[in-house]
Amino acid sequence: MVLKTFNLEEETYDKFSEFCKANGISMSKQINIFINAQIAEEPKVREEYLKKLEIIRKGKFTKIGNIEDFKKRYA
């Protein structure tokens, strides 16, 4: 176990501290559970990003072939 320091708004800390005390739970354990849940989930991709990506994929591209073809055309 490691000791880490985080900056929190005092009001947020106070409310969470009272919540933990009222429910008889460990604040540190709750934070550990929260962090593990965040890193365990699959990242969510926004629908608008997927739509933009599909438009890009369907775009008109210039085929350049291999590196030699590229050098001939653009060098």
N, CA, C and O atoms as a Maestro MAE file, in Angstrom:
{
 s_m_m2io_version
 :::
 2.0.0
}

f_m_ct {
 s_m_title
 :::
 protein
 m_atom[300] {
  # First column is atom index #
  i_m_mmod_type
  r_m_x_coord
  r_m_y_coord
  r_m_z_coord
  i_m_residue_number
  s_m_chain_name
  s_m_pdb_residue_name
  s_m_pdb_atom_name
  i_m_atomic_number
  :::
  1 25 0.847 -1.166 0.000 1 A "MET " " N  " 7
  2 3 0.000 0.000 0.000 1 A "MET " " CA " 6
  3 2 0.892 1.228 0.000 1 A "MET " " C  " 6
  4 15 1.948 1.248 0.632 1 A "MET " " O  " 8
  5 25 0.450 2.257 -0.721 2 A "VAL " " N  " 7
  6 3 1.202 3.509 -0.789 2 A "VAL " " CA " 6
  7 2 0.352 4.649 -0.239 2 A "VAL " " C  " 6
  8 15 -0.878 4.596 -0.253 2 A "VAL " " O  " 8
  9 25 1.027 5.658 0.236 3 A "LEU " " N  " 7
  10 3 0.345 6.845 0.736 3 A "LEU " " CA " 6
  11 2 0.440 7.913 -0.340 3 A "LEU " " C  " 6
  12 15 1.540 8.299 -0.734 3 A "LEU " " O  " 8
  13 25 -0.708 8.398 -0.822 4 A "LYS " " N  " 7
  14 3 -0.755 9.434 -1.855 4 A "LYS " " CA " 6
  15 2 -1.558 10.606 -1.342 4 A "LYS " " C  " 6
  16 15 -2.444 10.445 -0.503 4 A "LYS " " O  " 8
  17 25 -1.250 11.774 -1.840 5 A "THR " " N  " 7
  18 3 -1.954 12.982 -1.453 5 A "THR " " CA " 6
  19 2 -2.732 13.506 -2.655 5 A "THR " " C  " 6
  20 15 -2.198 13.578 -3.763 5 A "THR " " O  " 8
  21 25 -3.987 13.870 -2.435 6 A "PHE " " N  " 7
  22 3 -4.826 14.437 -3.481 6 A "PHE " " CA " 6
  23 2 -5.397 15.760 -2.997 6 A "PHE " " C  " 6
  24 15 -5.634 15.939 -1.802 6 A "PHE " " O  " 8
  25 25 -5.615 16.667 -3.903 7 A "ASN " " N  " 7
  26 3 -6.249 17.932 -3.573 7 A "ASN " " CA " 6
  27 2 -7.743 17.823 -3.857 7 A "ASN " " C  " 6
  28 15 -8.151 17.502 -4.974 7 A "ASN " " O  " 8
  29 25 -8.541 18.090 -2.852 8 A "LEU " " N  " 7
  30 3 -9.994 18.064 -2.976 8 A "LEU " " CA " 6
  31 2 -10.565 19.375 -2.468 8 A "LEU " " C  " 6
  32 15 -9.958 20.049 -1.637 8 A "LEU " " O  " 8
  33 25 -11.726 19.726 -2.970 9 A "GLU " " N  " 7
  34 3 -12.432 20.857 -2.389 9 A "GLU " " CA " 6
  35 2 -12.825 20.455 -0.972 9 A "GLU " " C  " 6
  36 15 -13.253 19.327 -0.729 9 A "GLU " " O  " 8
  37 25 -12.674 21.386 -0.052 10 A "GLU " " N  " 7
  38 3 -12.937 21.070 1.346 10 A "GLU " " CA " 6
  39 2 -14.376 20.613 1.568 10 A "GLU " " C  " 6
  40 15 -14.629 19.688 2.340 10 A "GLU " " O  " 8
  41 25 -15.309 21.262 0.889 11 A "GLU " " N  " 7
  42 3 -16.713 20.893 1.043 11 A "GLU " " CA " 6
  43 2 -16.968 19.456 0.577 11 A "GLU " " C  " 6
  44 15 -17.719 18.712 1.206 11 A "GLU " " O  " 8
  45 25 -16.330 19.084 -0.531 12 A "THR " " N  " 7
  46 3 -16.468 17.720 -1.054 12 A "THR " " CA " 6
  47 2 -15.907 16.715 -0.063 12 A "THR " " C  " 6
  48 15 -16.530 15.690 0.215 12 A "THR " " O  " 8
  49 25 -14.720 17.016 0.473 13 A "TYR " " N  " 7
  50 3 -14.092 16.131 1.441 13 A "TYR " " CA " 6
  51 2 -14.968 15.973 2.684 13 A "TYR " " C  " 6
  52 15 -15.184 14.864 3.172 13 A "TYR " " O  " 8
  53 25 -15.460 17.092 3.179 14 A "ASP " " N  " 7
  54 3 -16.284 17.051 4.396 14 A "ASP " " CA " 6
  55 2 -17.545 16.218 4.194 14 A "ASP " " C  " 6
  56 15 -17.910 15.410 5.048 14 A "ASP " " O  " 8
  57 25 -18.206 16.423 3.057 15 A "LYS " " N  " 7
  58 3 -19.435 15.664 2.780 15 A "LYS " " CA " 6
  59 2 -19.144 14.167 2.651 15 A "LYS " " C  " 6
  60 15 -19.886 13.338 3.178 15 A "LYS " " O  " 8
  61 25 -18.072 13.831 1.956 16 A "PHE " " N  " 7
  62 3 -17.739 12.416 1.763 16 A "PHE " " CA " 6
  63 2 -17.302 11.786 3.077 16 A "PHE " " C  " 6
  64 15 -17.628 10.634 3.364 16 A "PHE " " O  " 8
  65 25 -16.566 12.544 3.867 17 A "SER " " N  " 7
  66 3 -16.133 12.054 5.169 17 A "SER " " CA " 6
  67 2 -17.338 11.737 6.053 17 A "SER " " C  " 6
  68 15 -17.382 10.689 6.697 17 A "SER " " O  " 8
  69 25 -18.307 12.638 6.081 18 A "GLU " " N  " 7
  70 3 -19.527 12.407 6.863 18 A "GLU " " CA " 6
  71 2 -20.305 11.210 6.326 18 A "GLU " " C  " 6
  72 15 -20.837 10.414 7.100 18 A "GLU " " O  " 8
  73 25 -20.370 11.083 5.001 19 A "PHE " " N  " 7
  74 3 -21.050 9.947 4.378 19 A "PHE " " CA " 6
  75 2 -20.400 8.637 4.826 19 A "PHE " " C  " 6
  76 15 -21.092 7.691 5.203 19 A "PHE " " O  " 8
  77 25 -19.079 8.590 4.781 20 A "CYS " " N  " 7
  78 3 -18.358 7.372 5.168 20 A "CYS " " CA " 6
  79 2 -18.574 7.051 6.655 20 A "CYS " " C  " 6
  80 15 -18.806 5.898 7.019 20 A "CYS " " O  " 8
  81 25 -18.495 8.067 7.495 21 A "LYS " " N  " 7
  82 3 -18.703 7.858 8.933 21 A "LYS " " CA " 6
  83 2 -20.120 7.357 9.210 21 A "LYS " " C  " 6
  84 15 -20.319 6.442 10.010 21 A "LYS " " O  " 8
  85 25 -21.099 7.965 8.540 22 A "ALA " " N  " 7
  86 3 -22.498 7.594 8.768 22 A "ALA " " CA " 6
  87 2 -22.788 6.161 8.329 22 A "ALA " " C  " 6
  88 15 -23.658 5.493 8.888 22 A "ALA " " O  " 8
  89 25 -22.051 5.701 7.325 23 A "ASN " " N  " 7
  90 3 -22.282 4.358 6.799 23 A "ASN " " CA " 6
  91 2 -21.260 3.342 7.287 23 A "ASN " " C  " 6
  92 15 -21.296 2.176 6.896 23 A "ASN " " O  " 8
  93 25 -20.353 3.791 8.144 24 A "GLY " " N  " 7
  94 3 -19.361 2.881 8.699 24 A "GLY " " CA " 6
  95 2 -18.421 2.279 7.670 24 A "GLY " " C  " 6
  96 15 -18.057 1.106 7.756 24 A "GLY " " O  " 8
  97 25 -18.032 3.092 6.695 25 A "ILE " " N  " 7
  98 3 -17.134 2.592 5.654 25 A "ILE " " CA " 6
  99 2 -15.833 3.387 5.655 25 A "ILE " " C  " 6
  100 15 -15.775 4.512 6.151 25 A "ILE " " O  " 8
  101 25 -14.807 2.790 5.098 26 A "SER " " N  " 7
  102 3 -13.489 3.413 5.020 26 A "SER " " CA " 6
  103 2 -13.417 4.321 3.791 26 A "SER " " C  " 6
  104 15 -13.680 3.892 2.667 26 A "SER " " O  " 8
  105 25 -13.056 5.584 4.031 27 A "MET " " N  " 7
  106 3 -12.915 6.524 2.921 27 A "MET " " CA " 6
  107 2 -11.839 6.046 1.944 27 A "MET " " C  " 6
  108 15 -12.048 6.084 0.732 27 A "MET " " O  " 8
  109 25 -10.719 5.607 2.446 28 A "SER " " N  " 7
  110 3 -9.621 5.128 1.589 28 A "SER " " CA " 6
  111 2 -10.063 3.948 0.734 28 A "SER " " C  " 6
  112 15 -9.744 3.872 -0.453 28 A "SER " " O  " 8
  113 25 -10.803 3.027 1.353 29 A "LYS " " N  " 7
  114 3 -11.276 1.852 0.608 29 A "LYS " " CA " 6
  115 2 -12.235 2.272 -0.502 29 A "LYS " " C  " 6
  116 15 -12.185 1.717 -1.600 29 A "LYS " " O  " 8
  117 25 -13.100 3.237 -0.235 30 A "GLN " " N  " 7
  118 3 -14.040 3.715 -1.243 30 A "GLN " " CA " 6
  119 2 -13.319 4.367 -2.419 30 A "GLN " " C  " 6
  120 15 -13.699 4.176 -3.574 30 A "GLN " " O  " 8
  121 25 -12.283 5.133 -2.119 31 A "ILE " " N  " 7
  122 3 -11.500 5.770 -3.188 31 A "ILE " " CA " 6
  123 2 -10.769 4.717 -4.005 31 A "ILE " " C  " 6
  124 15 -10.685 4.824 -5.228 31 A "ILE " " O  " 8
  125 25 -10.239 3.699 -3.334 32 A "ASN " " N  " 7
  126 3 -9.566 2.612 -4.029 32 A "ASN " " CA " 6
  127 2 -10.536 1.875 -4.959 32 A "ASN " " C  " 6
  128 15 -10.187 1.558 -6.096 32 A "ASN " " O  " 8
  129 25 -11.742 1.604 -4.477 33 A "ILE " " N  " 7
  130 3 -12.760 0.938 -5.297 33 A "ILE " " CA " 6
  131 2 -13.117 1.802 -6.500 33 A "ILE " " C  " 6
  132 15 -13.252 1.292 -7.613 33 A "ILE " " O  " 8
  133 25 -13.271 3.110 -6.285 34 A "PHE " " N  " 7
  134 3 -13.605 4.021 -7.372 34 A "PHE " " CA " 6
  135 2 -12.525 4.016 -8.454 34 A "PHE " " C  " 6
  136 15 -12.832 3.908 -9.641 34 A "PHE " " O  " 8
  137 25 -11.264 4.133 -8.043 35 A "ILE " " N  " 7
  138 3 -10.167 4.157 -9.016 35 A "ILE " " CA " 6
  139 2 -10.100 2.847 -9.789 35 A "ILE " " C  " 6
  140 15 -9.925 2.859 -11.008 35 A "ILE " " O  " 8
  141 25 -10.236 1.724 -9.102 36 A "ASN " " N  " 7
  142 3 -10.225 0.426 -9.787 36 A "ASN " " CA " 6
  143 2 -11.372 0.312 -10.787 36 A "ASN " " C  " 6
  144 15 -11.196 -0.243 -11.871 36 A "ASN " " O  " 8
  145 25 -12.535 0.830 -10.435 37 A "ALA " " N  " 7
  146 3 -13.675 0.787 -11.353 37 A "ALA " " CA " 6
  147 2 -13.397 1.635 -12.593 37 A "ALA " " C  " 6
  148 15 -13.787 1.260 -13.700 37 A "ALA " " O  " 8
  149 25 -12.736 2.758 -12.417 38 A "GLN " " N  " 7
  150 3 -12.450 3.631 -13.555 38 A "GLN " " CA " 6
  151 2 -11.481 2.986 -14.539 38 A "GLN " " C  " 6
  152 15 -11.652 3.122 -15.750 38 A "GLN " " O  " 8
  153 25 -10.487 2.297 -14.046 39 A "ILE " " N  " 7
  154 3 -9.487 1.712 -14.948 39 A "ILE " " CA " 6
  155 2 -9.904 0.346 -15.478 39 A "ILE " " C  " 6
  156 15 -9.321 -0.143 -16.445 39 A "ILE " " O  " 8
  157 25 -10.901 -0.274 -14.859 40 A "ALA " " N  " 7
  158 3 -11.334 -1.598 -15.292 40 A "ALA " " CA " 6
  159 2 -12.341 -1.531 -16.432 40 A "ALA " " C  " 6
  160 15 -12.465 -2.487 -17.197 40 A "ALA " " O  " 8
  161 25 -13.058 -0.425 -16.558 41 A "GLU " " N  " 7
  162 3 -14.077 -0.316 -17.594 41 A "GLU " " CA " 6
  163 2 -13.440 -0.088 -18.949 41 A "GLU " " C  " 6
  164 15 -12.372 0.513 -19.066 41 A "GLU " " O  " 8
  165 25 -14.126 -0.586 -19.975 42 A "GLU " " N  " 7
  166 3 -13.706 -0.313 -21.336 42 A "GLU " " CA " 6
  167 2 -13.953 1.168 -21.611 42 A "GLU " " C  " 6
  168 15 -14.987 1.706 -21.216 42 A "GLU " " O  " 8
  169 25 -13.026 1.821 -22.278 43 A "PRO " " N  " 7
  170 3 -13.269 3.235 -22.573 43 A "PRO " " CA " 6
  171 2 -14.476 3.388 -23.500 43 A "PRO " " C  " 6
  172 15 -14.670 2.595 -24.422 43 A "PRO " " O  " 8
  173 25 -15.269 4.406 -23.245 44 A "LYS " " N  " 7
  174 3 -16.461 4.646 -24.043 44 A "LYS " " CA " 6
  175 2 -16.132 5.681 -25.111 44 A "LYS " " C  " 6
  176 15 -15.532 6.718 -24.830 44 A "LYS " " O  " 8
  177 25 -16.540 5.375 -26.350 45 A "VAL " " N  " 7
  178 3 -16.295 6.277 -27.464 45 A "VAL " " CA " 6
  179 2 -17.597 7.007 -27.766 45 A "VAL " " C  " 6
  180 15 -18.657 6.392 -27.884 45 A "VAL " " O  " 8
  181 25 -17.500 8.324 -27.889 46 A "ARG " " N  " 7
  182 3 -18.686 9.107 -28.181 46 A "ARG " " CA " 6
  183 2 -19.174 8.827 -29.594 46 A "ARG " " C  " 6
  184 15 -18.380 8.655 -30.519 46 A "ARG " " O  " 8
  185 25 -20.492 8.784 -29.746 47 A "GLU " " N  " 7
  186 3 -21.121 8.490 -31.035 47 A "GLU " " CA " 6
  187 2 -20.693 9.498 -32.105 47 A "GLU " " C  " 6
  188 15 -20.471 9.119 -33.256 47 A "GLU " " O  " 8
  189 25 -20.576 10.762 -31.740 48 A "GLU " " N  " 7
  190 3 -20.195 11.774 -32.719 48 A "GLU " " CA " 6
  191 2 -18.793 11.524 -33.268 48 A "GLU " " C  " 6
  192 15 -18.527 11.794 -34.440 48 A "GLU " " O  " 8
  193 25 -17.898 11.009 -32.426 49 A "TYR " " N  " 7
  194 3 -16.561 10.678 -32.894 49 A "TYR " " CA " 6
  195 2 -16.617 9.543 -33.909 49 A "TYR " " C  " 6
  196 15 -15.933 9.585 -34.931 49 A "TYR " " O  " 8
  197 25 -17.431 8.532 -33.627 50 A "LEU " " N  " 7
  198 3 -17.547 7.401 -34.552 50 A "LEU " " CA " 6
  199 2 -18.095 7.844 -35.899 50 A "LEU " " C  " 6
  200 15 -17.657 7.352 -36.939 50 A "LEU " " O  " 8
  201 25 -19.055 8.775 -35.891 51 A "LYS " " N  " 7
  202 3 -19.610 9.285 -37.153 51 A "LYS " " CA " 6
  203 2 -18.551 10.032 -37.951 51 A "LYS " " C  " 6
  204 15 -18.443 9.845 -39.163 51 A "LYS " " O  " 8
  205 25 -17.765 10.877 -37.283 52 A "LYS " " N  " 7
  206 3 -16.695 11.609 -37.956 52 A "LYS " " CA " 6
  207 2 -15.654 10.658 -38.518 52 A "LYS " " C  " 6
  208 15 -15.153 10.858 -39.624 52 A "LYS " " O  " 8
  209 25 -15.331 9.630 -37.759 53 A "LEU " " N  " 7
  210 3 -14.357 8.642 -38.204 53 A "LEU " " CA " 6
  211 2 -14.846 7.918 -39.447 53 A "LEU " " C  " 6
  212 15 -14.059 7.663 -40.359 53 A "LEU " " O  " 8
  213 25 -16.118 7.585 -39.503 54 A "GLU " " N  " 7
  214 3 -16.683 6.901 -40.665 54 A "GLU " " CA " 6
  215 2 -16.632 7.801 -41.898 54 A "GLU " " C  " 6
  216 15 -16.348 7.325 -42.997 54 A "GLU " " O  " 8
  217 25 -16.901 9.089 -41.729 55 A "ILE " " N  " 7
  218 3 -16.817 10.036 -42.844 55 A "ILE " " CA " 6
  219 2 -15.390 10.103 -43.366 55 A "ILE " " C  " 6
  220 15 -15.167 10.110 -44.576 55 A "ILE " " O  " 8
  221 25 -14.428 10.153 -42.458 56 A "ILE " " N  " 7
  222 3 -13.020 10.186 -42.863 56 A "ILE " " CA " 6
  223 2 -12.652 8.919 -43.626 56 A "ILE " " C  " 6
  224 15 -11.969 8.983 -44.648 56 A "ILE " " O  " 8
  225 25 -13.100 7.778 -43.134 57 A "ARG " " N  " 7
  226 3 -12.771 6.504 -43.783 57 A "ARG " " CA " 6
  227 2 -13.336 6.416 -45.191 57 A "ARG " " C  " 6
  228 15 -12.739 5.782 -46.061 57 A "ARG " " O  " 8
  229 25 -14.480 7.048 -45.422 58 A "LYS " " N  " 7
  230 3 -15.115 7.007 -46.737 58 A "LYS " " CA " 6
  231 2 -14.617 8.120 -47.650 58 A "LYS " " C  " 6
  232 15 -15.092 8.243 -48.779 58 A "LYS " " O  " 8
  233 25 -13.680 8.925 -47.191 59 A "GLY " " N  " 7
  234 3 -13.191 10.066 -47.946 59 A "GLY " " CA " 6
  235 2 -12.434 9.666 -49.196 59 A "GLY " " C  " 6
  236 15 -12.076 8.505 -49.392 59 A "GLY " " O  " 8
  237 25 -12.201 10.666 -50.037 60 A "LYS " " N  " 7
  238 3 -11.447 10.438 -51.271 60 A "LYS " " CA " 6
  239 2 -9.966 10.595 -50.958 60 A "LYS " " C  " 6
  240 15 -9.518 11.633 -50.472 60 A "LYS " " O  " 8
  241 25 -9.237 9.560 -51.244 61 A "PHE " " N  " 7
  242 3 -7.818 9.556 -50.971 61 A "PHE " " CA " 6
  243 2 -7.036 9.334 -52.252 61 A "PHE " " C  " 6
  244 15 -7.527 8.703 -53.187 61 A "PHE " " O  " 8
  245 25 -5.823 9.850 -52.291 62 A "THR " " N  " 7
  246 3 -4.936 9.638 -53.421 62 A "THR " " CA " 6
  247 2 -4.060 8.441 -53.114 62 A "THR " " C  " 6
  248 15 -3.328 8.430 -52.124 62 A "THR " " O  " 8
  249 25 -4.138 7.435 -53.967 63 A "LYS " " N  " 7
  250 3 -3.300 6.257 -53.762 63 A "LYS " " CA " 6
  251 2 -1.896 6.592 -54.248 63 A "LYS " " C  " 6
  252 15 -1.710 7.006 -55.392 63 A "LYS " " O  " 8
  253 25 -0.927 6.414 -53.390 64 A "ILE " " N  " 7
  254 3 0.450 6.748 -53.750 64 A "ILE " " CA " 6
  255 2 1.303 5.506 -53.980 64 A "ILE " " C  " 6
  256 15 2.440 5.618 -54.436 64 A "ILE " " O  " 8
  257 25 0.780 4.341 -53.675 65 A "GLY " " N  " 7
  258 3 1.548 3.115 -53.868 65 A "GLY " " CA " 6
  259 2 2.604 2.951 -52.793 65 A "GLY " " C  " 6
  260 15 2.371 3.244 -51.620 65 A "GLY " " O  " 8
  261 25 3.770 2.478 -53.210 66 A "ASN " " N  " 7
  262 3 4.848 2.265 -52.246 66 A "ASN " " CA " 6
  263 2 5.715 3.514 -52.130 66 A "ASN " " C  " 6
  264 15 5.405 4.541 -52.734 66 A "ASN " " O  " 8
  265 25 6.777 3.437 -51.373 67 A "ILE " " N  " 7
  266 3 7.636 4.595 -51.120 67 A "ILE " " CA " 6
  267 2 8.300 5.103 -52.396 67 A "ILE " " C  " 6
  268 15 8.510 6.306 -52.550 67 A "ILE " " O  " 8
  269 25 8.627 4.205 -53.298 68 A "GLU " " N  " 7
  270 3 9.247 4.615 -54.559 68 A "GLU " " CA " 6
  271 2 8.261 5.409 -55.416 68 A "GLU " " C  " 6
  272 15 8.631 6.418 -56.018 68 A "GLU " " O  " 8
  273 25 7.015 4.958 -55.471 69 A "ASP " " N  " 7
  274 3 5.989 5.695 -56.207 69 A "ASP " " CA " 6
  275 2 5.794 7.086 -55.598 69 A "ASP " " C  " 6
  276 15 5.602 8.068 -56.314 69 A "ASP " " O  " 8
  277 25 5.843 7.150 -54.297 70 A "PHE " " N  " 7
  278 3 5.687 8.422 -53.597 70 A "PHE " " CA " 6
  279 2 6.825 9.371 -53.973 70 A "PHE " " C  " 6
  280 15 6.594 10.545 -54.262 70 A "PHE " " O  " 8
  281 25 8.049 8.854 -53.967 71 A "LYS " " N  " 7
  282 3 9.212 9.693 -54.306 71 A "LYS " " CA " 6
  283 2 9.127 10.194 -55.732 71 A "LYS " " C  " 6
  284 15 9.448 11.353 -55.995 71 A "LYS " " O  " 8
  285 25 8.704 9.355 -56.655 72 A "LYS " " N  " 7
  286 3 8.577 9.767 -58.056 72 A "LYS " " CA " 6
  287 2 7.549 10.886 -58.194 72 A "LYS " " C  " 6
  288 15 7.755 11.854 -58.926 72 A "LYS " " O  " 8
  289 25 6.451 10.734 -57.484 73 A "ARG " " N  " 7
  290 3 5.346 11.682 -57.626 73 A "ARG " " CA " 6
  291 2 5.581 12.995 -56.884 73 A "ARG " " C  " 6
  292 15 5.252 14.066 -57.394 73 A "ARG " " O  " 8
  293 25 6.146 12.914 -55.691 74 A "TYR " " N  " 7
  294 3 6.222 14.097 -54.837 74 A "TYR " " CA " 6
  295 2 7.633 14.633 -54.606 74 A "TYR " " C  " 6
  296 15 7.786 15.671 -53.961 74 A "TYR " " O  " 8
  297 25 8.654 13.969 -55.103 75 A "ALA " " N  " 7
  298 3 10.028 14.431 -54.860 75 A "ALA " " CA " 6
  299 2 10.469 15.473 -55.836 75 A "ALA " " C  " 6
  300 15 11.599 15.954 -55.757 75 A "ALA " " O  " 8
  :::
 }
 m_bond[299] {
  # First column is bond index #
  i_m_from
  i_m_to
  i_m_order
  :::
  1 1 2 1
  2 2 3 1
  3 3 4 2
  4 3 5 1
  5 5 6 1
  6 6 7 1
  7 7 8 2
  8 7 9 1
  9 9 10 1
  10 10 11 1
  11 11 12 2
  12 11 13 1
  13 13 14 1
  14 14 15 1
  15 15 16 2
  16 15 17 1
  17 17 18 1
  18 18 19 1
  19 19 20 2
  20 19 21 1
  21 21 22 1
  22 22 23 1
  23 23 24 2
  24 23 25 1
  25 25 26 1
  26 26 27 1
  27 27 28 2
  28 27 29 1
  29 29 30 1
  30 30 31 1
  31 31 32 2
  32 31 33 1
  33 33 34 1
  34 34 35 1
  35 35 36 2
  36 35 37 1
  37 37 38 1
  38 38 39 1
  39 39 40 2
  40 39 41 1
  41 41 42 1
  42 42 43 1
  43 43 44 2
  44 43 45 1
  45 45 46 1
  46 46 47 1
  47 47 48 2
  48 47 49 1
  49 49 50 1
  50 50 51 1
  51 51 52 2
  52 51 53 1
  53 53 54 1
  54 54 55 1
  55 55 56 2
  56 55 57 1
  57 57 58 1
  58 58 59 1
  59 59 60 2
  60 59 61 1
  61 61 62 1
  62 62 63 1
  63 63 64 2
  64 63 65 1
  65 65 66 1
  66 66 67 1
  67 67 68 2
  68 67 69 1
  69 69 70 1
  70 70 71 1
  71 71 72 2
  72 71 73 1
  73 73 74 1
  74 74 75 1
  75 75 76 2
  76 75 77 1
  77 77 78 1
  78 78 79 1
  79 79 80 2
  80 79 81 1
  81 81 82 1
  82 82 83 1
  83 83 84 2
  84 83 85 1
  85 85 86 1
  86 86 87 1
  87 87 88 2
  88 87 89 1
  89 89 90 1
  90 90 91 1
  91 91 92 2
  92 91 93 1
  93 93 94 1
  94 94 95 1
  95 95 96 2
  96 95 97 1
  97 97 98 1
  98 98 99 1
  99 99 100 2
  100 99 101 1
  101 101 102 1
  102 102 103 1
  103 103 104 2
  104 103 105 1
  105 105 106 1
  106 106 107 1
  107 107 108 2
  108 107 109 1
  109 109 110 1
  110 110 111 1
  111 111 112 2
  112 111 113 1
  113 113 114 1
  114 114 115 1
  115 115 116 2
  116 115 117 1
  117 117 118 1
  118 118 119 1
  119 119 120 2
  120 119 121 1
  121 121 122 1
  122 122 123 1
  123 123 124 2
  124 123 125 1
  125 125 126 1
  126 126 127 1
  127 127 128 2
  128 127 129 1
  129 129 130 1
  130 130 131 1
  131 131 132 2
  132 131 133 1
  133 133 134 1
  134 134 135 1
  135 135 136 2
  136 135 137 1
  137 137 138 1
  138 138 139 1
  139 139 140 2
  140 139 141 1
  141 141 142 1
  142 142 143 1
  143 143 144 2
  144 143 145 1
  145 145 146 1
  146 146 147 1
  147 147 148 2
  148 147 149 1
  149 149 150 1
  150 150 151 1
  151 151 152 2
  152 151 153 1
  153 153 154 1
  154 154 155 1
  155 155 156 2
  156 155 157 1
  157 157 158 1
  158 158 159 1
  159 159 160 2
  160 159 161 1
  161 161 162 1
  162 162 163 1
  163 163 164 2
  164 163 165 1
  165 165 166 1
  166 166 167 1
  167 167 168 2
  168 167 169 1
  169 169 170 1
  170 170 171 1
  171 171 172 2
  172 171 173 1
  173 173 174 1
  174 174 175 1
  175 175 176 2
  176 175 177 1
  177 177 178 1
  178 178 179 1
  179 179 180 2
  180 179 181 1
  181 181 182 1
  182 182 183 1
  183 183 184 2
  184 183 185 1
  185 185 186 1
  186 186 187 1
  187 187 188 2
  188 187 189 1
  189 189 190 1
  190 190 191 1
  191 191 192 2
  192 191 193 1
  193 193 194 1
  194 194 195 1
  195 195 196 2
  196 195 197 1
  197 197 198 1
  198 198 199 1
  199 199 200 2
  200 199 201 1
  201 201 202 1
  202 202 203 1
  203 203 204 2
  204 203 205 1
  205 205 206 1
  206 206 207 1
  207 207 208 2
  208 207 209 1
  209 209 210 1
  210 210 211 1
  211 211 212 2
  212 211 213 1
  213 213 214 1
  214 214 215 1
  215 215 216 2
  216 215 217 1
  217 217 218 1
  218 218 219 1
  219 219 220 2
  220 219 221 1
  221 221 222 1
  222 222 223 1
  223 223 224 2
  224 223 225 1
  225 225 226 1
  226 226 227 1
  227 227 228 2
  228 227 229 1
  229 229 230 1
  230 230 231 1
  231 231 232 2
  232 231 233 1
  233 233 234 1
  234 234 235 1
  235 235 236 2
  236 235 237 1
  237 237 238 1
  238 238 239 1
  239 239 240 2
  240 239 241 1
  241 241 242 1
  242 242 243 1
  243 243 244 2
  244 243 245 1
  245 245 246 1
  246 246 247 1
  247 247 248 2
  248 247 249 1
  249 249 250 1
  250 250 251 1
  251 251 252 2
  252 251 253 1
  253 253 254 1
  254 254 255 1
  255 255 256 2
  256 255 257 1
  257 257 258 1
  258 258 259 1
  259 259 260 2
  260 259 261 1
  261 261 262 1
  262 262 263 1
  263 263 264 2
  264 263 265 1
  265 265 266 1
  266 266 267 1
  267 267 268 2
  268 267 269 1
  269 269 270 1
  270 270 271 1
  271 271 272 2
  272 271 273 1
  273 273 274 1
  274 274 275 1
  275 275 276 2
  276 275 277 1
  277 277 278 1
  278 278 279 1
  279 279 280 2
  280 279 281 1
  281 281 282 1
  282 282 283 1
  283 283 284 2
  284 283 285 1
  285 285 286 1
  286 286 287 1
  287 287 288 2
  288 287 289 1
  289 289 290 1
  290 290 291 1
  291 291 292 2
  292 291 293 1
  293 293 294 1
  294 294 295 1
  295 295 296 2
  296 295 297 1
  297 297 298 1
  298 298 299 1
  299 299 300 2
  :::
 }
}
